[in-house]
Amino acid sequence: MTDNDIVQLANEMGFSAAYINTSDVVQDPSFRKFCEDNLCGKYNANYSCPPDCGTVEQVQERLKAGKRALVLQSIWDIGSYDNKDEIQKSKKTHNAAILRFTESLRKEGINGFCLGYGGCPLCDPCKRVTNEPCAHPDKKISCMSAYCIDVAKLANKCGLEFAWIPEKLFLFGMFVFA
């Protein structure tokens, strides 16, 4: 697949997409605090989240080892930030599309890993809760926050829209090429 084919596939799956060198992705270690605050309930309870996904230094190294990534964006009309059901539905649909996109690339022989919104949704609950091995180590999806990615700066560098407005939810992810 060519770069244009990959972007077209992303578009067909509902994403706006832009390539970026991983060295240009702004990572802010202070973002790890968002995970440690455990507002999503996945800290120390999901293999794709801290502390299991690695230290700040380890995720920085893993990201930079990829050299290049495709940033994926979806925008959702949610009416208001108070519409928790619509927000959860949007996040779930966004991550499911990232997982399908990743699987499509792998079928084409393109290796890498994906990042999305929130922790990995593949097992509910995650096998981490019962201290069993991860059931999908090659498919799990970590959160952009777990990788300390400044999504606002990432969107700006990629020319993708980003805003905090009550009517719309801007969700991001990325596929990091191995």
C-alpha positions in Angstrom: 0.0 0.0 0.0 1.2 3.5 -0.8 1.0 6.4 1.7 -2.0 7.7 -0.2 -3.7 4.3 -0.1 -3.3 4.3 3.7 -4.8 7.8 4.1 -7.7 6.8 1.8 -8.3 3.7 4.0 -8.3 6.0 7.1 -10.8 8.3 5.4 -13.0 5.4 4.4 -13.1 4.4 8.1 -14.2 7.9 9.1 -10.9 9.5 10.0 -9.1 12.6 8.9 -5.5 11.6 8.8 -2.0 13.1 8.6 1.5 11.7 8.6 4.0 12.9 11.2 7.6 11.9 12.1 7.5 10.6 15.6 10.4 12.9 16.5 7.9 15.8 16.0 5.3 14.4 18.3 5.3 16.5 21.5 5.3 14.3 24.6 4.8 16.0 28.0 5.7 13.7 31.0 3.4 15.8 33.2 0.4 14.2 31.2 1.1 10.9 33.0 -0.6 12.5 36.0 -4.0 12.3 34.1 -3.6 8.5 34.2 -2.4 8.4 37.8 -5.5 10.4 38.8 -7.4 7.3 37.6 -10.6 9.2 36.5 -11.2 6.5 33.9 -10.6 3.6 36.4 -8.0 1.9 34.2 -4.8 2.8 36.1 -3.2 -0.4 37.4 -6.3 -2.2 36.0 -5.6 -2.5 32.2 -2.5 -3.8 30.6 -2.4 -1.0 28.0 -2.5 1.7 30.8 0.1 2.8 33.4 1.9 1.4 35.1 1.8 -1.7 32.8 2.3 0.1 29.5 5.7 1.2 30.7 7.4 4.2 32.3 7.3 7.6 30.7 10.8 7.0 29.3 9.8 3.6 27.9 6.7 4.9 26.1 8.8 7.8 24.7 11.4 5.3 23.4 8.7 3.1 21.9 7.1 5.9 20.1 10.3 7.4 18.8 11.5 3.9 17.6 8.7 4.0 15.1 10.1 7.0 13.2 6.8 7.8 11.6 3.1 7.7 12.4 -0.3 8.4 10.9 -2.4 10.6 13.2 -6.1 9.7 13.1 -8.9 12.1 14.0 -12.6 11.8 14.3 -15.0 14.6 15.2 -18.4 13.8 16.9 -21.5 16.0 17.4 -22.4 15.4 21.1 -24.7 18.3 21.8 -23.0 19.0 25.2 -20.3 17.7 27.5 -23.1 16.7 29.8 -24.2 14.0 27.2 -22.1 11.2 28.8 -23.9 8.4 26.8 -23.0 10.1 23.5 -19.5 10.7 24.6 -19.0 7.1 25.6 -20.5 5.9 22.4 -18.3 8.2 20.4 -15.1 7.0 22.2 -16.1 3.4 21.8 -16.8 3.8 18.0 -13.5 5.8 17.6 -11.4 3.1 19.2 -13.2 0.3 17.4 -12.4 2.0 14.1 -8.7 2.4 15.1 -8.6 -1.3 15.8 -10.2 -2.2 12.4 -7.8 0.2 10.7 -4.8 -1.4 12.4 -6.0 -4.9 11.5 -6.4 -3.8 7.9 -2.8 -2.5 7.7 -1.5 -5.7 9.3 -3.3 -7.8 6.7 -1.4 -5.8 4.1 1.9 -6.7 5.9 2.3 -3.3 7.5 3.5 -3.6 11.1 3.1 -1.1 14.0 1.0 -0.4 17.0 -1.9 1.9 17.6 -2.9 4.4 20.2 -6.4 5.7 20.9 -8.6 7.2 23.5 -8.8 5.5 26.9 -7.4 2.1 27.7 -7.7 -1.1 25.7 -11.4 -2.2 25.3 -10.7 -5.7 23.9 -11.5 -7.6 27.2 -14.1 -6.4 29.7 -12.7 -6.6 32.3 -9.1 -6.6 31.3 -7.2 -9.7 32.3 -5.0 -7.5 34.4 -7.8 -7.3 37.0 -7.4 -11.1 37.6 -3.7 -11.2 37.0 -4.0 -13.4 34.0 -1.8 -12.8 30.9 -3.1 -10.3 28.3 -5.3 -12.1 25.9 -4.4 -9.8 23.0 -0.8 -8.5 23.5 -0.4 -7.8 19.7 -3.7 -6.0 19.4 -4.1 -4.0 22.6 -4.5 -0.2 22.3 -3.0 2.3 24.7 -4.3 5.8 25.4 -2.6 8.9 23.9 -2.4 10.2 27.5 -0.5 7.0 28.6 2.1 8.0 26.0 2.1 11.6 27.3 1.1 13.0 23.9 0.0 16.6 23.8 -2.9 16.1 21.4 -3.5 19.9 20.9 0.1 20.4 19.7 -0.1 17.2 17.7 -3.3 18.4 15.9 -1.6 21.7 15.2 1.5 20.2 13.8 -0.6 17.9 11.5 -3.0 20.6 10.4 -6.0 18.9 12.0 -8.7 20.7 13.8 -8.8 20.7 17.6 -11.0 22.6 20.1 -12.7 22.3 23.4 -16.2 23.2 22.5 -19.3 21.8 24.2 -21.1 20.7 21.0 -18.2 18.6 19.5 -15.8 16.0 20.7 -12.4 15.8 18.9 -10.9 12.4 19.3 -7.4 11.3 18.2 -5.4 8.2 17.8 -2.4 7.1 15.8 -0.8 4.2 14.1 2.9 4.1 14.7 4.8 2.3 11.9 7.3 -0.3 13.1 
